[in-house]
Every structure is written in C-alpha cells, then in structure tokens.
Amino acid sequence: MILFWLYRKWRASRQRQEGDESPSRRLGRPATLPSERTPLVLHQARYDLVAFGRNGQARFFTLILPILFLVIFVSVFGNHRVGPMQVKASTYYVPGISALAVIAGSFVNLVISITTQRESGILKRRRATPVPAWVLIAARTLTAIAVSLGVMLAVLLIGRFGYGVRLPSSTIPGVIVTAVVGAFTFCCLAYAIVTVIHSADAAQPMVQAIMLPLYFISGVFIPNVNLPGWLKDVAMVFPVQHLADGLHHAFDPATTGSGIVWSDLGVLLLWAAAGLAVALTRFNWTPAVAAS
Amino acid sequence: METGGNNREHSASHDGSSSSNVRATSGRLSALVCRAAGWESWVVEASAQQSAGSSPAARSEVAISVRGLRKRYGSFEAVAGIEVEVRHGEIFAFLGPNGAGKTTTVEILEGFRSRSAGEVSVLGVDPAHADGSWRNRVGAVLQESAPEPGLTVRECLRLYAGYYEAPREIEETIALVGLEEKADSLAERLSGGQRRRLDVALALIGDPELIFLDEPTTGFDPSARRAAWSVIAGLRSLGKTVFLTTHYMDEAENLADRIAVIAAGRIVAEGTPQTLGGRETMSARITFTLPAGVADSELPAELQARSGKANGRLTVESERPLPDLGLLAQWARSRNLDLPDLDVRRPSLEDVYLRLTEDNVQADGR
C-alpha cells in the first residue's frame, strides 16, 4: 500500500515536471533563446530530480529505507511509553525517523551520487561546458533538500494516518525550518565527505559506517536517555543529535510556541559552515584516480 | 604451379593496401593507397577542403598555438617541450602510443591541467584562465566519461543545451550523430559506440568552434569505429576545428589533415598523412623469393648490391622501382624463371609511425 502510494506520488511529481515544460515549449525553441529560458539552476535541478526519480538504488535508500525503519521500530516498541518525555513509541519515532529521512535525502543521496558522478567523469564533462560550478552545486543541493522534505512528508503522513501521530499545528514552522536547515547542513557535509572517498564502491559503506552509530547514539533508533553520560556527550558534538532533538521537540505534545530550538539550529549551522569550508578548499571535479 | 601472368597480376593488385608497382607522385600514390582501402570519398573530401581552406586569407588564423610546453610530475617529464600549431577548420591528429603524453597535453589545452612551462593559446585565450565565454566556444569529448545516469539521449542534450548561450538545434544534433532511433533511450543503455556518438553530440550541442576528441574510438569494434569516423569526418563540413588524439595510425590517416607524432613527451614528426616522417621520399622495397637452385649471386650486380635476405626472401631497396623492376623482369625472363611472390611496397604510415616511436623509445632508454 505504501509502495503504491509512493509510486503515485512519484508519478504526480513527474507529471508536474512535464507540466512545467509545456509553457517553455509554447515559446518556440527554448534552447536557442536564452532570455526566455528558466534560470539555469532550476534547469539543472529539474534534470537532477528526473535522474534521481529513475534511480532505483537512490529511491530505495532515500525513500523506502526510512519508511521501513519507521514501521519496524513502531511495531517493535508498540504502544510503550518511551523517551525522556514518556510519549507513545509512534510519537517518538515519527520525528526520529523524520531526521533519518532528511539525512537520507541529503547526505546519503548526495555522497553516493556525487562520488559516482565524479569517478565516472560526468562532473568533469559538465565542467568542460560553460556552466558555472555554483549552478551545479546549488541545483544538486536544492534537489537534495526537496527530496529530503518529500521523504519527511511521507514519514509524517504515514505517522498521521497509520499511527495517529498528530503534529501540533503551532510547531509546523519549527518542523519545516529545522528540516530545511538540517538538509542544508547535511548537503554541506556531503560535499565535504566526498573529498575523502576515492571510489564509487566505497561511498555506500562509508555513509552507513558514519551514520549508523550516530543514529544509535543520537536518539534516532533508540531513546538516548539510557546511554552512559560520556556517549551522550559524544552525540552532542555531532549534528545528527541536534537535528533529531529539534524535530523531537517540535513533535512533543507539551511544546508550546513555534517549536524551533535555536541552539540545535546553531550547532547545525556550525557544522554546515565547517562542511562548506572543507568542500571549498578540497572539492574536486575530476576523478580521484586520474587517467594517464 | 604459378606460370601464367594472371597470378602475378592478382598478387600485385590485391596484395595489401599499400602495394603498387607504379612509380607515382606522392599525391597520386596516396590516392592509390586510399582507393585500395576504399577511402576515395575521404580523399576527395580532404583535397576539396584543403583547397577551400587555403584560399580565404581569414582562414589562416591560428586556433591553437603551443610553444615549449612542459609538464612534470615529480622527476618524470610527461611532456618535454612541444610545439604545436593548429589552424582554423583543420582536423589535427595527435598520434602516439599510450603514455606518450597525449592526454596530458590535451587536458592542458582543455584547461583541466596546469602546465610546468611554456606558452599555450587556444582560440586566443590561455586555457589556464578559461572562463565561461571561452568554454562556450570549445567542446570536449573526454577520454573517459560515463553517460548521464537516468536521462535519455534527448534529455542529456536538452540539459547540456541549457549550459550554452547559443546551442544547436537538438533534433538536428541527434541526427548528425545518427542517434535518431535512440533519442528516447536511456543514455546508460547505449552501446559503447553509441555512447561515444552521444559524447560527440554533447560536445557539439553548444555549437563550438573547436572540438577536442581524446581517443574517441579506443576499444571499439571495427564497425563502431567506422561509424565514429564518419561522425568526426562530418565535423569538417560544419567548419569545426578538431584536435584529435589517438594511438591508432589508421585513424589519424583516415581523418586528419595534419598529424603530429608524439613519443615519450616529444614531437618526433609532423606532417600530412602523405608526407609524415619523409614518407613521400622514402625508397620502395621490392621483395621476392628466388626459385630453388638459383643463387643470390646470379642476380644482376646492380640489384644484388642493394639486396638483403630475410626468411628466405630477398628485399631490394629501390629509389626508382620501375627501372629496377624492368631489370629484374629482363633477368628472370632470360633465365625462364618466375617470381610468383613478387611484391613492391612503399612504407605504409604504420611503418613510419612504428619506426618513429621505436627510435624514440630506444633513445629514451639510453
């Protein structure tokens, strides 16, 4: 049922894309009239999104996996009261898995696709054209943020209609702002981490090796109240904890106000800045193993 | 067994692509060479282009100019001081064995690699400072690049068309590389030869003045190579300047107006396919086997002096093959001998190329 629903959602997004195309078609030959073209960033983002939609592996790791985790964790913990706020398991896991969904849509998605495209010479070929580097990066980042929000929306809808988890309407801005900042941060970190991955085969194991331990200690998979103090301190350093915490807070029925936790956003943005700094100095468009 | 003249004619006309027992001018000879391999149309096209290219003064402008180019990786010098000049509208082949420095050079010209020394100008710009407006005028087919994942042929071209100021018509470009039937197929499902044609289409979509092709047919089967060649030859009629690297001698001979041979980072020869390495002035080789019981010493002294023996066959180096053949024929007839495996051969471009690159490797090894 979930698969069917996701498929329909995907079809709908494709139809929307095709709908976008028709006005430019009516203008005649869009390819030869730069002034009438869509902005280059959106042009690139559109094709990045089409390519993402047709990639079965990307769909599995970014769309299906978070939903599987949600179903499994809620099923295992049932209606136990969990977490520091002693909320229902489903109320705990919808925001936690939303954090995972955001990370899957941004970090996991980007690291794998950028490494693959760099190592197979696709990025290099694009750089042989006049397209500015920032356009390629901005478009790919926009796509990743859009995918992140889409996957999170899927998780929220399943939570709402499958498990009756209601989002307090006052905290909707908090959820959106936290998710967007989180997706942006993990995009920056993706651009940083690809500088140390030297083959497409290594990308998938590498992201899982980084993320799985963080999911466990950051309250995504299990409530971290039971963790020893030092492990909590370790988790506090990393961005996963702050994204999950921000979303948990917004979903907490006891939360009043916008649901934005500024300290969590601050830490996320610090990580974004660090990732950006590494990416700007180390990012490479050409394959790590240079052809002779 | 082989007594009639028929056999001899048969062997003379069909023995190898570069066989000829006619002393000819270099142009006529190359025409014969090409016709033997079925390349007449190319020769006609090439000579038409050359005459058209030489008349308007504007066309003499230089597209690529390289002076004293060097590239060092640590103590290894991949490019050791080369000079290259490519004119507008010309197909220029950079020919050399693997590891000779071809890709290093072309990547410096494309603005992907820095250089250690020398001056480089591509369309009047130093590619080390390449900007968007320069890239609008230059197309590149890289040595290794996978197709865009998840996009069809037409979508790939639409995506790339968006990068350029004044792109070519998409359907026309698809037709130019012969991918009309594959326009809606995913690019990653194309065969190797079709992918390469898509690469050419992507390099062409911005309607550039200059196109770099880095080993465009490496690993292709013969029919895919022919198809790629016809696409590249088609660039000539669009008036594009083409800088081609290859390690296939026949590819350079087939496509290029001019060839530079690079070996161990140095240019060892430069010229047209007809004149490369002094090919047009090289002596021919007359080769035959003497019938059993006839000693080498029985040959006319004039021929014997220039002969050598290898694998039972005699080879006579001949500056003027026709008089030498006359002498040989007279001698054979007077003794009622036949020379059924008689072969007259001028050095092929491949012979010249192998000699040039081998000499250099030996020189380098010392």
Chai-1 contact restraints between the chains, C-beta under 6 A:
chainA,res_idxA,chainB,res_idxB,connection_type,confidence,min_distance_angstrom,max_distance_angstrom,comment,restraint_id
A,A31,B,A161,contact,1.0,0.0,6.0,A-B,restraint_1
A,A31,B,P167,contact,1.0,0.0,6.0,A-B,restraint_2
A,A31,B,I170,contact,1.0,0.0,6.0,A-B,restraint_3
A,P34,B,E165,contact,1.0,0.0,6.0,A-B,restraint_4
A,H43,B,G162,contact,1.0,0.0,6.0,A-B,restraint_5
A,Y47,B,L159,contact,1.0,0.0,6.0,A-B,restraint_6
A,A51,B,P149,contact,1.0,0.0,6.0,A-B,restraint_7
A,A51,B,G150,contact,1.0,0.0,6.0,A-B,restraint_8
A,A51,B,L151,contact,1.0,0.0,6.0,A-B,restraint_9
A,R54,B,G150,contact,1.0,0.0,6.0,A-B,restraint_10
A,N55,B,G150,contact,1.0,0.0,6.0,A-B,restraint_11
A,S120,B,A146,contact,1.0,0.0,6.0,A-B,restraint_12
A,G121,B,L142,contact,1.0,0.0,6.0,A-B,restraint_13
A,G121,B,E144,contact,1.0,0.0,6.0,A-B,restraint_14
A,G121,B,S145,contact,1.0,0.0,6.0,A-B,restraint_15
A,I122,B,A146,contact,1.0,0.0,6.0,A-B,restraint_16
A,R125,B,L142,contact,1.0,0.0,6.0,A-B,restraint_17
A,R125,B,S145,contact,1.0,0.0,6.0,A-B,restraint_18
A,A128,B,A140,contact,1.0,0.0,6.0,A-B,restraint_19
A,T129,B,R135,contact,1.0,0.0,6.0,A-B,restraint_20
A,T129,B,Y163,contact,1.0,0.0,6.0,A-B,restraint_21
A,P130,B,G132,contact,1.0,0.0,6.0,A-B,restraint_22
A,P130,B,R135,contact,1.0,0.0,6.0,A-B,restraint_23
A,P130,B,N136,contact,1.0,0.0,6.0,A-B,restraint_24
A,P130,B,Y163,contact,1.0,0.0,6.0,A-B,restraint_25
A,V131,B,Y163,contact,1.0,0.0,6.0,A-B,restraint_26
A,A291,B,Q143,contact,1.0,0.0,6.0,A-B,restraint_27
A,A291,B,E144,contact,1.0,0.0,6.0,A-B,restraint_28
A,S292,B,G99,contact,1.0,0.0,6.0,A-B,restraint_29
